Amino acid sequence: MITTPSIIYSVLAYVANPGNNTVSIIDIETNLMTYNILVRSIPYRLAITPDGMRIYVTNYGDLTISVIDTIANAVTATIFTEGNPSGLAITPDGTHIYVTNEDNNTISVIDIATNTVIATVYVGTTPNEVAITPDGKYTYVTNAGSDDVSVINTNTNKVISTISVGYKPSGVAITPDGNHAYVTNKFSDNVSVINTAINKVISTIFVGYKPSGIVITPDGMYAYVTNSGSNNISVITTATNTVTATVSVGDAPSGIAVTPNGTHVYVTNEFSDNVSVINTATNTVTSTIDIESDSFPIRILIKKVM
């Protein structure tokens, strides 16, 4: 009898460290840092292609994006952008990247096949983070300088709506069904909930001090918010848009990511040089992973590998 070998999956986390210009790799099975990849000046945000083969890293310090091959764990290309690159997101079909350029109030649209900028979109002042709807039709951009969110039609690369939110919007995440966008407002200490069908704020949720990063669980039931000023995480139940738990973590939590099965959330603590691991069933910290001293880990993403 011939049997088919079982497929073994593992999960890795990638952490951007502006303090030492590296991207660290964490093995989530062991919760240990296993490797550092040297990129360019001040790595800031990360995004991964749908096939998991490449990670794109914005280097805030030298107007570039590093392209990491996740098999070789090495930088294989460098893309030059039009301004200080900050946030980035990849379309669900894996064909384009949308990158925020803080110093010239634009979005660079990059063709992944050629790693070249094919379009420039003017948005609000000091664009920061970016998220794309699951159907790939719209891109939501937080503009920290103009306190609003720009909505871009990805077919035309035109801004179709501008939504006023709180003071200094930072992070943005879209629910798996695409019906809502959640925006952290860093200096309002709250989160704006946008109905994406009408592009209007339908709820405002007060969280901790200086909310920054945000992630939504794969089932869409919860949003986890990093509060960099109060060193904790607010857990929002999306059905009621209320905070139902608060989790203490390290110093200046910023980046946040959830495992593919939704069982754990990983949080970068910028001034503690470590990562907190939260069990989402109990909303307690179950592990702390050390990153190198003075690395200032700022953002994190998680990928499943086979």
TAUR-V777691 format. One record per backbone hydrogen bond with DSSP energy under -0.5 kcal/mol. CO is the residue of the C=O (numbers start at 1). NH is the residue of the N-H. If there is no record, write none. Layout:
<<CO;NH> <CO;NH>>
This chain:
<<1;3> <3;5> <6;8> <7;9> <10;305> <11;28> <12;303> <13;26> <14;301> <15;24> <16;18> <16;298> <16;299> <17;20> <17;21> <17;22> <21;39> <22;17> <23;37> <24;15> <25;34> <25;35> <26;13> <26;28> <27;30> <27;31> <27;32> <32;27> <35;25> <36;38> <37;23> <40;43> <41;61> <41;62> <42;60> <45;58> <47;56> <49;52> <53;70> <54;49> <55;68> <56;47> <57;66> <58;44> <58;45> <58;60> <59;62> <59;63> <59;64> <63;81> <64;59> <65;79> <66;57> <66;68> <67;76> <67;77> <68;55> <68;70> <69;73> <69;74> <74;69> <77;67> <79;65> <83;85> <84;102> <87;100> <89;98> <91;94> <95;112> <96;91> <97;99> <97;110> <98;89> <99;108> <100;86> <100;102> <101;104> <101;105> <101;106> <105;123> <106;101> <107;109> <107;121> <108;99> <108;110> <109;118> <109;119> <110;97> <110;112> <111;114> <111;115> <111;116> <116;111> <119;109> <121;107> <125;145> <125;146> <126;144> <128;87> <129;142> <131;140> <133;136> <137;154> <138;133> <139;152> <140;131> <141;150> <142;128> <142;144> <143;147> <143;148> <147;165> <148;143> <149;163> <150;141> <150;152> <151;160> <151;161> <152;139> <152;154> <153;157> <153;158> <158;153> <158;160> <161;151> <162;164> <163;149> <166;169> <167;187> <167;188> <168;186> <170;129> <171;184> <173;182> <175;178> <179;196> <180;175> <181;194> <182;173> <183;192> <184;170> <184;186> <185;188> <185;189> <185;190> <189;207> <190;185> <191;205> <192;183> <192;194> <193;202> <193;203> <194;181> <194;196> <195;198> <195;199> <195;200> <200;195> <203;193> <204;206> <205;191> <209;229> <209;230> <210;228> <212;171> <213;226> <215;224> <217;220> <221;238> <222;217> <223;236> <224;215> <225;227> <225;234> <226;212> <226;228> <227;230> <227;231> <227;232> <231;249> <232;227> <233;247> <234;225> <234;236> <235;244> <235;245> <236;223> <236;238> <237;240> <237;241> <237;242> <242;237> <242;244> <245;235> <247;233> <250;253> <251;271> <251;272> <252;270> <254;213> <255;268> <257;266> <259;262> <263;280> <263;281> <264;259> <265;278> <266;257> <267;276> <268;254> <268;270> <269;272> <269;273> <269;274> <273;291> <274;269> <275;289> <276;267> <276;278> <277;286> <277;287> <278;265> <278;280> <279;283> <279;284> <284;279> <284;286> <287;277> <288;290> <289;275> <292;295> <295;19> <295;20> <296;18> <299;16> <301;14> <303;12> <305;10>>
